[in-house]
Amino acid sequence: MNSKRISLEVVVGLFMLVGLAAFAYLAVQLAGKELMGSDSYTITARFSSISGLSEGAPVELAGVNIGKVLAVYLDKDEYEAVVEMSIGNDVELQEDSIASIRSTSLIGEKIVSITAGGAELMLAPGDEIIETEPSVSLEELISKYIFEGTSE
């Protein structure tokens, strides 16, 4: 009876260890972190407005998903929004590429759309895209159209 109890405790202990390891792996995957190396690099871009853009939003080049938005924060000195993006290692971006905030549809989510440049020099990990186009506010466009139409 004593050896059955010990073997049962060992089996339960192993089961718990496997369960905890699986839970830890799942938590890391859901957080978007890499355990073994990285298959992406990070770049940043500054915008005057990123209205509606959030962390986890896709980064696209020619309509193809090449990465995601890692972080969005305010540069308190320059009063600009800084977007930190993760780009797949298999994608090289020219240093004169342009980053724009776009909507996927009329009321869809915001994404970062990158237009490739023509320079020979490529962006390195940690570099910043200099040329940017801010988010266009649909509400501002509608109100401008309505109020300009009534002023005549």
C-alpha positions as YAML, in Angstrom:
chain: A
units: angstrom
residues:
- id: 1
  name: MET
  ca: [0.00, 0.00, 0.00]
- id: 2
  name: ASN
  ca: [2.84, 2.34, 0.80]
- id: 3
  name: SER
  ca: [4.50, 1.90, -2.63]
- id: 4
  name: LYS
  ca: [1.16, 2.50, -4.40]
- id: 5
  name: ARG
  ca: [0.78, 5.78, -2.49]
- id: 6
  name: ILE
  ca: [4.30, 6.91, -3.42]
- id: 7
  name: SER
  ca: [3.83, 6.08, -7.11]
- id: 8
  name: LEU
  ca: [0.48, 7.90, -7.14]
- id: 9
  name: GLU
  ca: [2.10, 10.98, -5.59]
- id: 10
  name: VAL
  ca: [4.91, 10.89, -8.17]
- id: 11
  name: VAL
  ca: [2.40, 10.64, -11.05]
- id: 12
  name: VAL
  ca: [0.33, 13.52, -9.64]
- id: 13
  name: GLY
  ca: [3.48, 15.59, -9.12]
- id: 14
  name: LEU
  ca: [4.65, 15.00, -12.69]
- id: 15
  name: PHE
  ca: [1.19, 15.85, -14.00]
- id: 16
  name: MET
  ca: [1.27, 19.14, -12.07]
- id: 17
  name: LEU
  ca: [4.75, 20.01, -13.41]
- id: 18
  name: VAL
  ca: [3.68, 19.35, -17.00]
- id: 19
  name: GLY
  ca: [0.54, 21.44, -16.45]
- id: 20
  name: LEU
  ca: [2.51, 24.36, -15.02]
- id: 21
  name: ALA
  ca: [5.02, 24.21, -17.88]
- id: 22
  name: ALA
  ca: [2.18, 24.21, -20.43]
- id: 23
  name: PHE
  ca: [0.53, 27.15, -18.66]
- id: 24
  name: ALA
  ca: [3.81, 29.13, -18.63]
- id: 25
  name: TYR
  ca: [4.38, 28.44, -22.34]
- id: 26
  name: LEU
  ca: [0.82, 29.54, -23.18]
- id: 27
  name: ALA
  ca: [1.19, 32.72, -21.13]
- id: 28
  name: VAL
  ca: [4.40, 33.63, -22.95]
- id: 29
  name: GLN
  ca: [2.84, 32.93, -26.36]
- id: 30
  name: LEU
  ca: [-0.25, 35.02, -25.59]
- id: 31
  name: ALA
  ca: [1.96, 37.87, -24.45]
- id: 32
  name: GLY
  ca: [3.69, 37.75, -27.84]
- id: 33
  name: LYS
  ca: [7.18, 37.18, -26.46]
- id: 34
  name: GLU
  ca: [9.77, 34.91, -28.00]
- id: 35
  name: LEU
  ca: [11.43, 32.24, -25.88]
- id: 36
  name: MET
  ca: [14.11, 31.13, -28.30]
- id: 37
  name: GLY
  ca: [15.57, 34.00, -30.30]
- id: 38
  name: SER
  ca: [13.52, 36.42, -32.32]
- id: 39
  name: ASP
  ca: [12.22, 36.31, -35.87]
- id: 40
  name: SER
  ca: [11.60, 40.06, -35.98]
- id: 41
  name: TYR
  ca: [13.22, 43.43, -35.38]
- id: 42
  name: THR
  ca: [11.86, 46.65, -33.91]
- id: 43
  name: ILE
  ca: [11.55, 50.06, -35.54]
- id: 44
  name: THR
  ca: [9.71, 53.23, -34.51]
- id: 45
  name: ALA
  ca: [7.83, 56.07, -36.19]
- id: 46
  name: ARG
  ca: [6.51, 59.40, -34.90]
- id: 47
  name: PHE
  ca: [3.10, 60.79, -35.82]
- id: 48
  name: SER
  ca: [1.20, 63.99, -35.07]
- id: 49
  name: SER
  ca: [-1.95, 61.86, -34.63]
- id: 50
  name: ILE
  ca: [-2.58, 58.12, -34.34]
- id: 51
  name: SER
  ca: [-6.25, 58.40, -33.44]
- id: 52
  name: GLY
  ca: [-7.67, 54.88, -33.06]
- id: 53
  name: LEU
  ca: [-4.41, 52.93, -33.44]
- id: 54
  name: SER
  ca: [-3.78, 50.41, -30.68]
- id: 55
  name: GLU
  ca: [-1.16, 47.92, -29.60]
- id: 56
  name: GLY
  ca: [-1.34, 44.68, -31.57]
- id: 57
  name: ALA
  ca: [-2.58, 46.40, -34.74]
- id: 58
  name: PRO
  ca: [-1.16, 45.00, -37.99]
- id: 59
  name: VAL
  ca: [1.69, 46.62, -39.92]
- id: 60
  name: GLU
  ca: [1.26, 46.16, -43.67]
- id: 61
  name: LEU
  ca: [3.38, 46.67, -46.77]
- id: 62
  name: ALA
  ca: [1.54, 46.50, -50.11]
- id: 63
  name: GLY
  ca: [-1.47, 45.03, -48.28]
- id: 64
  name: VAL
  ca: [0.58, 42.16, -46.81]
- id: 65
  name: ASN
  ca: [0.95, 41.80, -43.05]
- id: 66
  name: ILE
  ca: [4.65, 42.19, -42.17]
- id: 67
  name: GLY
  ca: [4.45, 42.87, -38.44]
- id: 68
  name: LYS
  ca: [2.49, 44.37, -35.60]
- id: 69
  name: VAL
  ca: [2.37, 47.41, -33.34]
- id: 70
  name: LEU
  ca: [4.18, 46.65, -30.08]
- id: 71
  name: ALA
  ca: [3.65, 49.89, -28.18]
- id: 72
  name: VAL
  ca: [2.10, 53.33, -28.54]
- id: 73
  name: TYR
  ca: [3.17, 56.18, -26.29]
- id: 74
  name: LEU
  ca: [3.46, 59.96, -26.15]
- id: 75
  name: ASP
  ca: [6.78, 61.77, -26.45]
- id: 76
  name: LYS
  ca: [6.14, 64.43, -23.82]
- id: 77
  name: ASP
  ca: [8.94, 66.68, -25.07]
- id: 78
  name: GLU
  ca: [7.86, 66.81, -28.72]
- id: 79
  name: TYR
  ca: [4.12, 66.17, -28.18]
- id: 80
  name: GLU
  ca: [4.16, 63.42, -30.78]
- id: 81
  name: ALA
  ca: [2.81, 59.88, -30.72]
- id: 82
  name: VAL
  ca: [5.56, 57.27, -30.99]
- id: 83
  name: VAL
  ca: [4.67, 53.88, -32.48]
- id: 84
  name: GLU
  ca: [6.98, 50.96, -31.84]
- id: 85
  name: MET
  ca: [6.60, 48.20, -34.44]
- id: 86
  name: SER
  ca: [7.86, 44.65, -34.79]
- id: 87
  name: ILE
  ca: [8.80, 43.77, -38.39]
- id: 88
  name: GLY
  ca: [9.56, 40.25, -39.65]
- id: 89
  name: ASN
  ca: [13.27, 39.56, -40.29]
- id: 90
  name: ASP
  ca: [12.46, 38.50, -43.84]
- id: 91
  name: VAL
  ca: [11.35, 42.08, -44.68]
- id: 92
  name: GLU
  ca: [13.90, 44.81, -45.34]
- id: 93
  name: LEU
  ca: [12.63, 48.39, -45.39]
- id: 94
  name: GLN
  ca: [14.41, 51.26, -47.13]
- id: 95
  name: GLU
  ca: [15.39, 54.20, -44.95]
- id: 96
  name: ASP
  ca: [13.08, 56.52, -46.96]
- id: 97
  name: SER
  ca: [9.97, 54.36, -46.45]
- id: 98
  name: ILE
  ca: [6.78, 56.16, -45.44]
- id: 99
  name: ALA
  ca: [4.57, 55.04, -42.53]
- id: 100
  name: SER
  ca: [0.87, 56.00, -42.60]
- id: 101
  name: ILE
  ca: [-2.05, 55.36, -40.28]
- id: 102
  name: ARG
  ca: [-4.93, 53.91, -42.32]
- id: 103
  name: SER
  ca: [-8.32, 52.30, -41.68]
- id: 104
  name: THR
  ca: [-9.12, 48.84, -42.96]
- id: 105
  name: SER
  ca: [-12.63, 50.03, -43.84]
- id: 106
  name: LEU
  ca: [-15.00, 52.93, -43.18]
- id: 107
  name: ILE
  ca: [-15.43, 51.94, -39.53]
- id: 108
  name: GLY
  ca: [-12.66, 49.34, -39.37]
- id: 109
  name: GLU
  ca: [-9.60, 49.13, -37.18]
- id: 110
  name: LYS
  ca: [-6.55, 51.32, -37.73]
- id: 111
  name: ILE
  ca: [-3.35, 49.84, -39.12]
- id: 112
  name: VAL
  ca: [0.13, 51.09, -39.95]
- id: 113
  name: SER
  ca: [0.65, 51.00, -43.70]
- id: 114
  name: ILE
  ca: [4.21, 51.27, -44.95]
- id: 115
  name: THR
  ca: [5.07, 52.46, -48.44]
- id: 116
  name: ALA
  ca: [8.47, 51.26, -49.61]
- id: 117
  name: GLY
  ca: [11.05, 53.85, -50.53]
- id: 118
  name: GLY
  ca: [13.71, 53.82, -53.22]
- id: 119
  name: ALA
  ca: [16.88, 54.30, -51.18]
- id: 120
  name: GLU
  ca: [19.66, 51.76, -51.21]
- id: 121
  name: LEU
  ca: [20.21, 52.00, -47.44]
- id: 122
  name: MET
  ca: [17.96, 49.82, -45.29]
- id: 123
  name: LEU
  ca: [16.54, 50.46, -41.84]
- id: 124
  name: ALA
  ca: [18.38, 48.61, -39.07]
- id: 125
  name: PRO
  ca: [16.84, 47.30, -35.85]
- id: 126
  name: GLY
  ca: [16.04, 50.25, -33.58]
- id: 127
  name: ASP
  ca: [15.93, 52.81, -36.43]
- id: 128
  name: GLU
  ca: [13.10, 55.27, -36.96]
- id: 129
  name: ILE
  ca: [10.96, 55.90, -40.03]
- id: 130
  name: ILE
  ca: [11.22, 59.65, -40.58]
- id: 131
  name: GLU
  ca: [8.46, 60.19, -43.16]
- id: 132
  name: THR
  ca: [4.99, 59.66, -41.65]
- id: 133
  name: GLU
  ca: [1.37, 60.50, -42.44]
- id: 134
  name: PRO
  ca: [-1.02, 60.89, -39.48]
- id: 135
  name: SER
  ca: [-4.43, 59.34, -39.01]
- id: 136
  name: VAL
  ca: [-7.29, 61.05, -40.79]
- id: 137
  name: SER
  ca: [-10.32, 61.65, -38.58]
- id: 138
  name: LEU
  ca: [-13.55, 60.63, -40.32]
- id: 139
  name: GLU
  ca: [-15.55, 62.84, -37.95]
- id: 140
  name: GLU
  ca: [-13.48, 65.91, -38.85]
- id: 141
  name: LEU
  ca: [-13.92, 65.26, -42.58]
- id: 142
  name: ILE
  ca: [-17.70, 64.86, -42.25]
- id: 143
  name: SER
  ca: [-18.12, 67.97, -40.11]
- id: 144
  name: LYS
  ca: [-15.92, 69.99, -42.47]
- id: 145
  name: TYR
  ca: [-18.03, 68.86, -45.44]
- id: 146
  name: ILE
  ca: [-21.32, 69.61, -43.67]
- id: 147
  name: PHE
  ca: [-20.34, 73.04, -42.30]
- id: 148
  name: GLU
  ca: [-18.62, 74.20, -45.50]
- id: 149
  name: GLY
  ca: [-21.68, 73.14, -47.50]
- id: 150
  name: THR
  ca: [-24.03, 75.20, -45.30]
- id: 151
  name: SER
  ca: [-21.92, 78.38, -45.30]
- id: 152
  name: GLU
  ca: [-22.66, 79.14, -48.95]
...
